[in-house]
Amino acid sequence: MRKSTILLLSSSFCLLQMGGVSCTSKQTPDEESVTERAETAFLAQDTPADDTPGSAASSDIGNFVKASKAATPAVVHIKTTYSASANYDESFGQAYGSPSGGGTAMGSGSGVLISGNGYIATNNHVVENASAIEVILPDNRRFAAELIGRDPNTDLALIKIKADNLPSIKLGNSDSVQVGEWAVAVGYPFSLNTTVTAGIISAKARSIGIINRPSRNGNAEPSGNLGVESFIQTDAAINPGNSGGALVNTNGELIGINSAIASQTGSYAGYAFAIPVNLAKKILGDLREYGTVKRGLLGVSFPSPNAEAQYLQQQGLQPGVVKGVYITGVLGNSAAAAAGLQEGDIIQRIDGMQLNSSAEFSERIARHRPGDTVKLTYLRDNKTRSTSATLKGEEALATAKGNTNLDKIYNKLGASFSPLPGSLKQQLNLQAGVLVTDVRQGGFFDQVGIPSGTIIAFINGKSIKNPQDIDRALLSAQNGMIQMLAIAPDGSRVVFNFSLGA
């Protein structure tokens, strides 16, 4: 059976991911900031509630002219330049088959004007590590862009050009988007001029394991362990170069920022993924105001999205009957602990919104800043209870995290490790790696099928040379989102996520 690829949609080098080859951007991202308060106040406003099914005007279904006219003037072409040799980790390339080499590389992606004075939303992977960013407007005017801020954990970035009276896009409401609605994608695939495609929303709150990949210089970023994935999935045709472009409803309102596709070939194969605009609005607002993202954290752990159904079954629960997020741990001195949450609780609603997956839960929490209060409805001993939690910042959670017993983390993993023999390093042409020597029944490794003999090469983007590196990587995980890049005994490259919380 052929395995699908997760592809970030800017120009590419290939990285084995999720059991398949993932072509990630070999253009490097730059960051950009957001707008003056007067023009970008909408970024800080609450998204208006709209529970009406088919919010994108049912009378316009099948007619995409209105959407195209509204969106295309505000979608721009982004070209990046970077020094490939300065941002590439050779040991990563050896472990995962990515090409290396010196010289200057070029990248191409898309962006969305969110204000008339030049603030542009795009993907982090479009501008990451770029030495220069150029923006080309639909009328062919060219501007050098400034990076205001970027967030690897949501794959969003904010850039700015010096121009006024520009067309900007109207923000929609991704919460009211319905599966089956029409959507229109606008961008610059393969560096073509503005291109419009259409399809339907085929899923929501989709997690595909793409966010917490290593950076191309092999270093973990300080905030690189808080990845949030709750993509809008669409079958609108999207290809490399569409990264950072607009996904709009039939009214031309922005509902998502296009970010990735699933493909066996590296080109569109029917599955595309966009960052919900309601999450993007909060992230871009933070980048505008602070240059970084202020994250409110609850301090709970739960199974990663790809393992949660299996985990519930192991607890004797039926995922289709008991909806919610199963809590596997609560950090001391966290917002969750103060609110009275316990291991084994099932959080079913946040601020009145029914939760169907941990991806939804992570996105809802990620929309908040430290000090915000969220209302939680949870199930304990078959009884429904309610509480409120005041979220804490990353620093407070990191302090609590530092007191976490490392043995508890290893018990969750259910695995033991030993140094990689030199002969195996030579055989596989590796500079680093640690061998999995034991996998215990019921642990995470057992649940996701990671066998003994697997080689762990990277955790959260940092090269692993010995078991002590694993200790440090696990303890330094900001909110417990751990990504391991590994080589299976059969030689295949795999990526898997282990979530310790939000």
C-alpha positions as CSV (number, residue, x, y, z in Angstrom):
1,M,0.0,0.0,0.0
2,R,1.3,3.4,-0.9
3,K,1.7,5.9,1.9
4,S,0.5,9.4,1.6
5,T,2.8,12.4,1.9
6,I,2.3,15.6,3.9
7,L,3.5,18.4,1.8
8,L,4.1,22.0,2.9
9,L,3.2,24.1,0.0
10,S,6.2,26.2,-0.8
11,S,9.2,25.1,-2.9
12,S,10.6,21.9,-1.6
13,F,13.1,19.4,-0.3
14,C,11.9,16.0,0.8
15,L,11.6,14.8,4.4
16,L,10.2,11.4,5.5
17,Q,7.3,12.1,7.7
18,M,4.2,10.3,9.0
19,G,5.5,7.1,7.4
20,G,5.8,8.7,4.0
21,V,7.9,11.2,2.2
22,S,7.0,14.8,3.1
23,C,8.4,17.5,0.9
24,T,8.9,20.5,3.1
25,S,9.8,23.9,2.1
26,K,13.4,24.6,1.1
27,Q,12.6,28.2,0.9
28,T,13.2,29.7,4.2
29,P,10.6,31.7,6.1
30,D,10.9,35.2,7.2
31,E,8.7,36.8,9.7
32,E,6.3,39.7,9.5
33,S,4.5,41.8,11.8
34,V,1.0,43.1,12.0
35,T,-0.6,46.4,11.8
36,E,-1.3,49.6,13.5
37,R,-4.0,49.3,16.1
38,A,-6.5,51.4,14.2
39,E,-6.3,49.4,11.0
40,T,-5.8,45.9,12.6
41,A,-8.1,46.2,15.5
42,F,-10.1,43.5,14.0
43,L,-7.4,41.0,14.8
44,A,-8.0,41.5,18.5
45,Q,-11.7,41.4,18.3
46,D,-13.7,38.3,19.2
47,T,-15.1,36.4,16.2
48,P,-18.8,37.0,15.9
49,A,-20.8,33.9,16.7
50,D,-22.7,32.5,13.8
51,D,-24.3,29.1,14.3
52,T,-26.3,29.3,11.1
53,P,-25.5,26.3,8.9
54,G,-24.2,27.2,5.5
55,S,-22.9,30.7,6.6
56,A,-21.4,31.3,3.2
57,A,-24.7,32.3,1.6
58,S,-26.4,29.3,0.1
59,S,-27.6,31.3,-2.9
60,D,-24.0,31.6,-4.1
61,I,-23.3,27.9,-4.0
62,G,-21.6,26.9,-7.3
63,N,-21.0,30.6,-8.2
64,F,-17.4,31.5,-7.3
65,V,-17.2,34.8,-9.2
66,K,-18.1,36.9,-6.1
67,A,-15.6,35.1,-4.0
68,S,-12.8,35.4,-6.6
69,K,-13.4,39.1,-7.1
70,A,-13.4,39.7,-3.4
71,A,-10.3,37.7,-2.6
72,T,-7.8,37.8,-5.5
73,P,-6.8,41.5,-5.0
74,A,-5.7,40.8,-1.5
75,V,-3.7,37.6,-2.2
76,V,0.0,38.3,-2.9
77,H,3.0,36.4,-4.3
78,I,5.9,36.0,-1.9
79,K,9.4,35.2,-3.1
80,T,12.2,34.4,-0.6
81,T,16.0,34.2,-0.8
82,Y,18.2,32.3,1.7
83,S,21.6,30.7,2.1
84,A,21.0,27.0,2.0
85,S,24.3,26.1,3.6
86,A,23.8,28.4,6.5
87,N,20.5,26.8,7.6
88,Y,21.0,23.1,7.0
89,D,22.0,20.4,9.5
90,E,24.1,17.7,7.9
91,S,23.2,15.0,10.4
92,F,19.5,15.6,9.7
93,G,20.1,15.2,6.0
94,Q,22.0,12.0,6.6
95,A,19.3,10.5,8.7
96,Y,16.4,11.5,6.5
97,G,17.8,11.6,3.0
98,S,17.4,15.4,2.4
99,P,19.9,17.0,0.0
100,S,22.5,19.4,1.2
101,G,24.7,21.9,-0.6
102,G,25.8,25.4,-0.6
103,G,24.9,28.5,-2.5
104,T,21.8,30.6,-2.6
105,A,18.3,29.1,-2.9
106,M,15.0,30.7,-3.8
107,G,11.5,30.0,-2.5
108,S,8.0,30.9,-3.5
109,G,4.7,31.1,-1.7
110,S,1.6,33.2,-1.1
111,G,0.3,35.7,1.4
112,V,-2.9,37.5,2.4
113,L,-3.2,41.2,2.9
114,I,-5.1,41.7,6.2
115,S,-4.9,45.5,6.4
116,G,-4.7,48.4,4.0
117,N,-1.4,49.5,5.3
118,G,0.6,46.5,4.2
119,Y,0.3,43.7,6.9
120,I,0.4,40.3,5.3
121,A,-0.4,36.9,6.8
122,T,1.5,33.9,5.5
123,N,2.9,30.6,6.7
124,N,5.9,30.3,8.9
125,H,7.5,27.8,6.5
126,V,7.2,30.3,3.7
127,V,9.5,32.8,5.3
128,E,11.5,30.9,7.9
129,N,15.3,31.6,7.8
130,A,14.9,33.8,4.7
131,S,17.6,36.4,4.2
132,A,15.2,38.5,2.0
133,I,11.5,38.6,1.3
134,E,9.9,40.1,-1.7
135,V,6.2,40.7,-2.1
136,I,4.6,41.0,-5.6
137,L,1.1,42.4,-5.7
138,P,-1.5,41.3,-8.2
139,D,-0.9,44.6,-10.1
140,N,2.8,43.5,-10.4
141,R,4.1,46.2,-7.9
142,R,7.1,44.8,-6.0
143,F,8.1,45.5,-2.4
144,A,10.7,44.4,0.0
145,A,9.0,43.0,3.1
146,E,9.8,43.1,6.8
147,L,9.3,40.2,9.1
148,I,7.2,41.2,12.1
149,G,6.9,37.9,13.8
150,R,6.4,34.2,13.2
151,D,5.0,31.2,15.1
152,P,6.3,27.7,14.2
153,N,3.7,26.2,16.5
154,T,0.8,27.2,14.2
155,D,2.9,27.7,11.0
156,L,1.8,31.3,10.8
157,A,3.9,34.4,10.2
158,L,3.3,38.1,9.8
159,I,5.2,40.4,7.4
160,K,4.7,44.0,6.3
161,I,5.4,46.1,3.2
162,K,5.6,49.9,3.1
163,A,2.5,50.8,1.2
164,D,-1.0,52.3,1.9
165,N,-4.5,52.1,0.5
166,L,-4.1,48.4,-0.4
167,P,-7.0,46.0,-0.8
168,S,-7.4,43.8,2.2
169,I,-9.4,40.7,2.8
170,K,-12.5,40.4,5.1
171,L,-12.1,37.9,7.9
172,G,-14.8,35.3,8.2
173,N,-15.7,32.9,11.0
174,S,-14.1,29.4,10.8
175,D,-16.3,28.1,13.6
176,S,-19.4,28.4,11.5
177,V,-17.9,26.6,8.5
178,Q,-19.8,23.4,7.8
179,V,-18.5,20.2,6.2
180,G,-19.9,20.1,2.7
181,E,-19.8,23.9,2.1
182,W,-18.1,25.2,-1.0
183,A,-14.7,26.9,-0.5
184,V,-12.3,28.8,-2.8
185,A,-8.5,28.7,-2.6
186,V,-6.5,31.6,-4.0
187,G,-2.7,31.6,-4.4
188,Y,0.3,31.3,-6.6
189,P,1.0,27.6,-7.2
190,F,4.2,26.8,-9.1
191,S,4.8,30.6,-9.3
192,L,1.9,31.0,-11.7
193,N,0.0,34.3,-11.5
194,T,-3.1,34.4,-9.2
195,T,-4.9,31.1,-9.4
196,V,-8.4,30.3,-8.1
197,T,-9.7,26.8,-7.4
198,A,-12.8,25.5,-5.7
199,G,-13.9,22.5,-3.7
200,I,-15.8,21.6,-0.6
201,I,-14.9,21.6,3.1
202,S,-14.3,17.8,3.6
203,A,-13.3,17.8,7.3
204,K,-12.6,20.1,10.3
205,A,-10.2,19.8,13.2
206,R,-7.8,17.6,11.2
207,S,-4.4,16.8,12.7
208,I,-1.7,15.5,10.3
209,G,1.5,15.7,12.3
210,I,3.2,18.4,10.3
211,I,3.7,21.3,12.7
212,N,6.4,20.0,15.1
213,R,8.9,19.0,12.5
214,P,12.6,20.0,13.1
215,S,13.8,23.3,11.8
216,R,16.2,23.0,8.9
217,N,19.2,24.1,11.0
218,G,18.5,21.2,13.4
219,N,17.8,23.4,16.4
220,A,14.7,23.3,18.4
221,E,13.1,26.7,18.8
222,P,12.2,27.9,22.3
223,S,8.5,27.7,21.5
224,G,8.8,24.7,19.2
225,N,7.0,22.2,21.3
226,L,3.6,23.8,21.4
227,G,2.3,22.7,18.0
228,V,-1.4,23.2,17.4
229,E,-3.0,21.4,14.5
230,S,-6.7,21.7,13.9
231,F,-6.8,22.1,10.1
232,I,-9.7,22.8,7.8
233,Q,-9.6,20.1,5.2
234,T,-10.7,20.9,1.6
235,D,-10.6,19.3,-1.8
236,A,-10.0,22.5,-3.6
237,A,-6.9,21.9,-5.8
238,I,-3.8,23.3,-4.0
239,N,-0.2,22.8,-5.0
240,P,3.3,23.9,-4.0
241,G,3.4,27.7,-4.0
242,N,-0.1,28.0,-2.5
243,S,1.4,28.1,1.0
244,G,0.2,31.1,2.9
245,G,-2.6,31.8,0.4
246,A,-6.3,32.3,1.2
247,L,-9.1,29.8,1.7
248,V,-12.4,31.8,1.5
249,N,-16.1,31.1,1.6
250,T,-18.4,31.9,-1.3
251,N,-18.7,35.5,0.0
252,G,-14.9,35.9,-0.4
253,E,-14.4,36.0,3.4
254,L,-11.2,34.5,4.7
255,I,-11.8,31.2,6.6
256,G,-8.3,29.7,6.5
257,I,-4.6,30.1,5.5
258,N,-3.6,27.3,3.2
259,S,-0.7,25.3,4.6
260,A,-0.2,21.7,3.4
261,I,-1.5,18.9,1.2
262,A,-1.5,15.1,1.6
263,S,-0.1,13.5,-1.5
264,Q,1.7,10.5,-2.9
265,T,3.4,12.4,-5.6
266,G,4.2,15.9,-4.2
267,S,1.3,17.4,-6.2
268,Y,-2.3,17.8,-5.3
269,A,-4.1,14.5,-4.8
270,G,-7.4,15.6,-3.3
271,Y,-6.6,16.6,0.3
272,A,-5.5,20.1,1.4
273,F,-5.3,21.7,4.8
274,A,-5.7,25.2,6.0
275,I,-5.2,26.9,9.4
276,P,-8.6,28.2,10.7
277,V,-8.9,31.9,10.6
278,N,-10.2,32.1,14.2
279,L,-6.9,30.7,15.4
280,A,-4.9,32.8,13.0
281,K,-6.6,36.0,14.2
282,K,-5.3,35.4,17.7
283,I,-1.8,34.5,16.6
284,L,-1.5,37.4,14.2
285,G,-2.9,39.8,16.8
286,D,-0.2,38.7,19.2
287,L,2.5,39.0,16.6
288,R,1.3,42.5,15.8
289,E,1.2,43.6,19.4
290,Y,4.2,41.7,21.0
291,G,6.2,40.3,18.1
292,T,5.7,36.9,19.7
293,V,2.8,34.7,20.8
294,K,1.4,34.9,24.3
295,R,0.0,31.4,25.1
296,G,-2.4,30.6,27.8
297,L,-1.9,27.0,29.0
298,L,-4.1,24.7,31.0
299,G,-1.5,22.2,32.1
300,V,-3.0,18.9,31.2
301,S,-1.8,15.9,29.2
302,F,-3.8,13.8,26.8
303,P,-3.2,11.2,24.1
304,S,-2.0,12.6,20.7
305,P,-4.7,12.8,18.0
306,N,-3.5,9.7,16.2
307,A,-3.7,7.5,19.3
308,E,-6.6,8.9,21.3
309,A,-9.3,6.5,20.0
310,Q,-7.2,3.5,20.8
311,Y,-6.4,5.0,24.2
312,L,-10.0,5.4,25.1
313,Q,-10.7,1.8,24.1
314,Q,-7.9,0.7,26.4
315,Q,-9.7,2.5,29.2
316,G,-12.9,0.6,28.5
317,L,-14.5,3.6,26.8
318,Q,-16.2,3.7,23.4
319,P,-15.0,6.8,21.4
320,G,-18.3,7.1,19.6
321,V,-20.3,7.0,22.9
322,V,-18.0,9.1,25.2
323,K,-17.0,12.3,23.4
324,G,-14.3,14.5,24.8
325,V,-10.6,14.6,25.7
326,Y,-9.3,12.0,28.1
327,I,-6.9,13.6,30.7
328,T,-3.8,11.4,31.3
329,G,-2.1,13.8,33.7
330,V,-2.4,17.2,35.4
331,L,0.7,19.3,36.2
332,G,1.1,20.6,39.7
333,N,0.7,24.3,40.1
334,S,-1.1,24.5,36.8
335,A,-4.4,26.1,35.9
336,A,-5.9,22.6,35.6
337,A,-4.7,21.7,39.1
338,A,-6.1,24.9,40.5
339,A,-9.5,24.2,38.8
340,G,-9.6,20.7,40.4
341,L,-9.1,18.6,37.3
342,Q,-7.7,15.1,37.8
343,E,-6.2,12.3,35.7
344,G,-9.0,10.3,34.2
345,D,-11.4,13.2,33.7
346,I,-12.9,13.6,30.3
347,I,-13.2,17.2,29.2
348,Q,-16.3,17.4,27.0
349,R,-16.9,21.1,26.5
350,I,-14.9,24.3,26.6
351,D,-16.8,27.5,26.8
352,G,-19.9,25.6,25.9
353,M,-18.4,24.1,22.7
354,Q,-18.7,20.3,22.4
355,L,-15.2,18.7,21.9
356,N,-14.8,15.7,19.6
357,S,-11.0,15.5,19.6
358,S,-7.8,16.7,21.2
359,A,-7.1,18.7,18.0
360,E,-10.2,20.8,18.7
361,F,-9.3,21.1,22.3
362,S,-5.7,22.3,21.6
363,E,-7.0,24.9,19.1
364,R,-9.6,26.3,21.6
365,I,-6.9,26.6,24.3
366,A,-4.5,28.2,21.8
367,R,-6.9,31.0,21.1
368,H,-6.4,32.3,24.7
369,R,-3.7,34.3,26.5
370,P,-2.4,33.9,30.0
371,G,-4.9,35.2,32.5
372,D,-7.9,34.3,30.3
373,T,-10.6,32.1,32.1
374,V,-12.2,29.2,30.3
375,K,-15.2,27.3,31.3
376,L,-14.8,23.5,31.2
377,T,-17.4,20.7,31.4
378,Y,-16.0,17.3,32.2
379,L,-17.0,13.8,33.0
380,R,-15.8,12.1,36.2
381,D,-17.2,8.8,37.6
382,N,-20.0,9.0,35.0
383,K,-21.1,12.4,36.4
384,T,-21.0,15.6,34.6
385,R,-19.2,18.5,36.4
386,S,-18.2,22.0,35.6
387,T,-15.3,24.2,36.6
388,S,-13.4,27.4,35.4
389,A,-9.7,27.6,34.9
390,T,-7.5,30.7,34.6
391,L,-4.8,29.9,32.1
392,K,-1.2,30.4,33.0
393,G,1.8,31.4,30.8
394,E,4.5,29.2,29.4
395,E,7.0,30.3,32.1
396,A,4.7,29.2,35.0
397,L,4.0,25.9,33.2
398,A,7.7,25.3,32.5
399,T,8.4,25.7,36.3
400,A,5.7,23.2,37.1
401,K,7.0,21.0,34.3
402,G,10.5,21.0,35.7
403,N,9.2,19.4,38.8
404,T,7.6,16.5,36.9
405,N,9.2,13.2,37.6
406,L,11.1,12.0,34.6
407,D,10.1,8.4,35.5
408,K,6.5,9.3,34.9
409,I,7.2,10.4,31.4
410,Y,9.2,7.2,30.6
411,N,6.3,5.2,32.0
412,K,4.0,6.9,29.6
413,L,6.4,6.2,26.7
414,G,6.9,2.6,27.8
415,A,10.3,2.3,26.3
416,S,14.0,2.0,27.2
417,F,17.0,3.3,25.2
418,S,20.7,2.6,24.8
419,P,23.5,4.3,22.9
420,L,23.7,3.4,19.2
421,P,26.5,1.0,18.4
422,G,29.2,2.5,16.2
423,S,28.9,-0.3,13.7
424,L,25.2,0.6,13.1
425,K,26.1,4.3,12.8
426,Q,28.6,3.4,10.1
427,Q,26.2,1.0,8.3
428,L,23.4,3.6,8.1
429,N,25.8,6.5,7.7
430,L,24.4,8.3,10.8
431,Q,26.2,10.8,13.0
432,A,23.7,10.5,15.9
433,G,20.9,8.3,17.2
434,V,19.8,6.2,20.1
435,L,18.5,2.6,20.0
436,V,15.1,1.5,21.4
437,T,16.0,-1.6,23.4
438,D,12.7,-2.4,25.1
439,V,9.0,-1.6,24.5
440,R,6.5,-2.3,27.3
441,Q,2.9,-3.3,26.8
442,G,0.4,-0.5,27.1
443,G,2.9,2.4,26.7
444,F,2.9,4.9,23.9
445,F,5.5,3.1,21.8
446,D,3.4,-0.1,22.0
447,Q,0.2,1.8,21.2
448,V,1.6,3.3,18.0
449,G,3.6,0.2,16.9
450,I,7.2,1.4,17.5
451,P,9.2,-1.8,18.0
452,S,12.5,-2.5,19.7
453,G,15.4,-1.9,17.3
454,T,14.0,1.5,16.2
455,I,16.6,4.3,16.1
456,I,15.5,7.7,17.6
457,A,17.4,10.4,15.7
458,F,15.7,13.7,16.6
459,I,13.3,14.9,19.3
460,N,11.6,18.2,18.8
461,G,14.2,19.1,16.1
462,K,17.2,18.4,18.3
463,S,19.7,15.7,17.4
464,I,19.8,12.8,19.9
465,K,23.3,11.4,20.5
466,N,22.9,9.5,23.8
467,P,20.1,8.5,26.3
468,Q,20.9,11.6,28.4
469,D,19.9,13.8,25.4
470,I,16.5,12.0,25.6
471,D,16.2,13.0,29.2
472,R,16.9,16.6,28.4
473,A,14.6,16.7,25.4
474,L,11.7,15.2,27.4
475,L,12.1,17.6,30.3
476,S,12.5,20.7,28.1
477,A,9.3,20.1,26.2
478,Q,7.4,23.3,27.0
479,N,3.9,21.8,27.2
480,G,4.8,18.2,26.6
481,M,4.3,18.0,22.8
482,I,7.1,15.7,21.8
483,Q,7.9,14.8,18.2
484,M,10.3,11.9,17.5
485,L,11.9,11.3,14.1
486,A,13.1,7.7,13.9
487,I,14.4,5.0,11.6
488,A,12.4,1.7,11.9
489,P,14.2,-1.7,11.9
490,D,13.2,-2.2,8.3
491,G,15.0,1.1,7.3
492,S,11.8,3.2,6.8
493,R,11.8,6.7,8.3
494,V,8.9,7.6,10.6
495,V,7.7,10.6,12.5
496,F,5.4,10.3,15.5
497,N,4.0,12.7,18.2
498,F,3.6,12.1,21.9
499,S,1.4,14.7,23.5
500,L,1.9,15.5,27.2
501,G,-0.6,18.3,27.3
502,A,-1.9,21.8,26.5
